[in-house]
Amino acid sequence: MRSYMMKKTKAILLVVSIVLIIGIIMHSQLRKLLLYRYENLQSNNLLSAPIQVGQEAHLHFFKSGFAVSGTNTKFYTYDGKEMSLPFKPEDIALVGNSPVINQSTSQYALINNKFVYNTTHIPFKSVYAIEEGSEGFAIRELGDVLLIVLKTKDSILKPVLIGKDDIYTINLEGMDHSHYLDASYDPVTKDFSVLTLATDAPYPSTRVFNFINGNSPQGILSLNDLMFYKIYRTQKNIVLVGIHQLVCYNIDGSIKWSINAPNCYIHHYVPLGNDLMLYFPKTRFNGANTVYVRSNGEKELLELPYGLTDIQPYKNQQLIALDKNADLVVIGKSGNTVKTYALDIHPLKVYWSSFAPDSFYVLSRDNMLYIYTLNKADSRKDEKT
């Protein structure tokens, strides 16, 4: 009898042990599935000390490094080592020893509001000098051409296209009574659209000029008594954003879908391959705060975490942003939080570049730039998630 009870007790303990082990394993797996991974991220101060920057500093990335702009732009390699000015001596005579990068794209930079340079190689190559009486207002890459928006003495915005290969100027005609507001490019069709304010209409009205094959006019969409401020182009559609309205038009002018919501003009645009995402921090609609627009114009409403700032594209069609707790978060394109990094500083702004895919560049509140670099194991984890 005693032997039987001992065997029974051992059997019960064995079962309990197995249940506990299974419970621990399941808890661990559920934690991975239900709770995103939370890790501390330390800056690589051993490789490079934090960089002192000005209060209005911005980062500009190019193929061989990055620049910190302000009253005096400085250039660095991706690991934070300062580099000499990436200009030929004759170009330094034009831009000066303290050039200012006003805006940049992945391949171009607007410098001193007067000169546009190709930044794909060092030294940078001059591609366009803005005419006297105007200054550079914005630059945008539209596939094989570069859009340069000029601001005249009368504060009129004038769009000009520069061919990437032959470097020639293409004037956008037919806009005599239209004031430039915005432009957008579709990477699939390589078509683009220009959003303008009609200046010859009795009431505030919008005109959209659509182009195909570089600069061939495709048609004009006139929207009387309607005002929109941002435009996003897809293959066969344009998404327009107004103060309280978001409308997707087909190229023929018919409406594909629309959303009415207050304060939707306050939003963050994130390109995701051929698709795009619009995050609205100040409004909600049908329980969502984000519109995912596919390249065919179809939309999907998502709910991303509240209070995101600096939201931008990351690896594998994921996003990164700073959340309301000042943590660096990686977000999947379905809106789920994949990973959270707790920073060892008080961040003000975060940058990421495909040129340095394993590094984050973070501006702190005390005007210091910190470089965070993922180790190989963390990098592989991000690529798998």
Order of alpha helices (4+ residues) and beta strands (2+ residues): alpha-beta-beta-beta-beta-beta-beta-alpha-beta-beta-beta-beta-beta-beta-beta-beta-beta-beta-beta-beta-beta-beta-beta-beta-beta-beta-beta-beta-beta-beta-beta-beta-beta-beta-beta-alpha
